[in-house]
Every structure is written in structure tokens, then in C-alpha cells.
């Protein structure tokens, strides 16, 4: 692994922090650059959503630091993670910071990059396949479609002040809304969108463990989102896709059956 760190005469070497998107979990969905970095890593700082099969790609002797996070339960606070990355880089270590999905889509990669730059630590960002793209591809749900949607929006479903956030216009006819981290607030999300004028009958899909062997795709109307999550015992990681694109498969299948019956 080539480091972009520079070293002035007499000055200690400063390592580079690589913010690497690990994608949805399938090693085959890593970018070539991400795979090469992992396979040559000496220090890996990783989230809990990074699949063990990706960690297993690191060479023998690599050091691993887990900074796994879950709702209301963090192994390490974000400020402490930032400090860890800076400290290790200043000690001369190149750091592979592995994040599920993409570092800059609800991955707090922006905060970590800012902390590194402020400390004078070189930082490099390697994009990954985000959960929305992975879920859509694995479930064969087109996020855009000439007949159904020309706009896609991503929102976080468990941010503070959910009720006060303005989502007006993000979902509806011709639009697709993808909600990350929305399992725990599914009821509130449905109520919010319906209150904003979205039809209770709007179709949606919940994609759990996208692109993994345990993936499930659950479909239903917006009004039944909370009930669906509870009844099916949906667990994170999961994304909620709302819009007409989620009903295309069903509609096309019904059309096929009707034509066959003629």
C-alpha cells in the first residue's frame, strides 16, 4: 500500500487515514481500490456493519480496532474515534478506516475527514456502494424509472428532531425516498409522511441485510409500515424505499397474469 504521507527531513513520519467504503457486506461489491487497501492493511479501524468476510481479507498480523455503533449504544464516541485516527496517523501508522456503505452517506466520514485535516493528517476517501444502491440492486427496485421516478432523496430516520424535519416534497408521484436507519422510528416516519400529504396507500419496500444471504424484501403500503416492521421483526441494517418504483414488479406481474388469462 502506497502512503500519500510526506516526511520533512528530521520530522517524524505521519501516516495517512484512508476512509474506505466497505459497501453492503459482500466482498465482491468492494471497489478494487478498497479491496487492495484492506489486503495490505496493518491497522483497520472498523464499524460494526463491516462484514467479517471483508475483515478476513486483511493480512495476518493486521491490528483491528472495533468502533461499532448501535442505536443509543456506542463502543466509542465520535470525538474519540476522531482522536484515535489522528493519534495513530501521528504515530506513523497508515489507518484503514472501514465503514459500511459509503463514508460520505450517513457514515460520518465528513466529520472524520475534517478532524484529520485540522490535525494536519493526510486523509484519502475511497467511496463504496451505499445501502440505497445495494438494496435497490439486490431487490431489483429501480430508484429511478422513466415511467415512475426522476428524483431520488436520501434521509436519515433516527436523527434528532425527526418530527421537526421538513421532508415535504421528498416523496410522492415521480419521486423515490430512501430512508436509512428508520426501523426504530417506522411508525413516526409513516405518520410524518402521511401528515405531509403522501397517500397512505403509497407502496414501499423494506430491504433488510441488502446483498447478503439473509436479505429480505418486504412490501406493503405506507400506512402499514410500522405494523410491517413489528410483525416481520425487521432488524438493522435495513433501508425503507418509498415510491411507485417499489410497486413496479407487482404491477408488471399482475399485467402478465391478466394477459395470460385472455
Secondary structure, DSSP 4 states (H G I P E B T S, - for coil): --------TTSPP---EEEEE-BTS-GGGS-HHHHHHHHT-SEEEE-TTS-HHHHTTSPTT-EEEE--EETTEESS-HHHHHHHHHHHHHTT--EEEEESB-TTSSS-HHHHHHHHHHTT--EEEE----HHHHHHHHHT--S-BTTTEEEEEEEETTSTTGGGS--TTSSBTEEEEEEES-STTHHHHHHHHHHTT--TT-EEEEEESTTSTT-EEEEEEGGGHHHHHHHTT--SSEEEEESGGGGHHHHHHHHHHHHHH-
